[in-house]
């Protein structure tokens, strides 16, 4: 009798259906509505250095990034935008602050979208009509990016600090200006560095309209701290169905932002899984070096593009059960490991051969499986 273990054939359950939002397009990528939650990042290269910027965009694309943002603080950067927008494999968003003329330059350059920060663009509200018309003429979408660090002074005076209510009032006001001029191809973000404030702001904003929402914890911090803060905030919102596109902000290489973002979505079943390694945290029962086993198996299977769950378990208490529930697994102890494939023990190998055997079996299984676009296989290590 065939036992169907590992990744389910049917779409996996989510905690809550997505919040209904209008759908817009950022270049070829749909955002909102029934479109998948997309992952964004931002280049760290000087935008004026076209080759370096395109190289980093290529690295982000290979990592699974859907949309990339580039900074445009100067005229030289603005002049580089046409080349970057034309040659990038994924849609490019121009990030504009302070100088409204660069909004129009980015639109004319063919950028897929423009991020505008109403709090620090001079006389922004007076130019919404012209920006909306230019964006409409060129098929460019807009992100209204409200940020706690650059909130309109009038709202700071009213609320005393960047409260959730202040962030939302700013966003709703700017949205209303675009809508008054018949422009609806925009998404909104209300970012804060405190996940609690950020979550509450998005919850309030989600109640005010059907705009697609871009999630982000701004200035989240170094890789470890930023990952925790982003995962906490995104998990709280996405589990309620709130959020249409995300950017994990880390003081780390941008590819790391993409990896974290994808993993968050996979963990919530909002993106198909590829390789998933299930491993135990190790404990006094472990009879093998689980840390090393897990790291070596993960490294050996890096880049696998099929939905595979691999369990690496280090003791006889939970090990056999976890290994049976994975596509591929090992239950280790007494200097050897039982190798499971689809719930059945296929062989027992010495501890020194566990990693080699798991990688060989994973490759053999993968040959008979179809890669899943945007998915990740799973491996269990305990």
Secondary structure, DSSP 8 states (H G I E B T S, - for coil): -----SS-SS----SS-------EEETTEEESTTS--EEEEE--S-TT-HHHHHHHHHHHHHHT-SEEEEE--SHHHHHHHHHHHHH-SSEEEEEEEE-THHHHHHHHTT-SEEEEEEEEETTGGGGHHHHHHHHHHHT-EEEEEEEGGG--HHHHHHHSS--HHHHHHHHHHHHHHHHHTT---EEEEEEBSSHHHHHHHHHHHHHH---EEEE-BTT--BHHHHHHHHHHHHHHHHTTT--SEEE---BS-HHHHHHHHHHHHHHTTSS--EEEEEE----TT--S-HHHHHHHHHHHTTT--S-EEEEEE-STTTHHHHHHHSSEEEEEETTEEEEEETTEEEEEEEGGGHHHHHHHHHHHHHHTS---TT-EEEEEE-
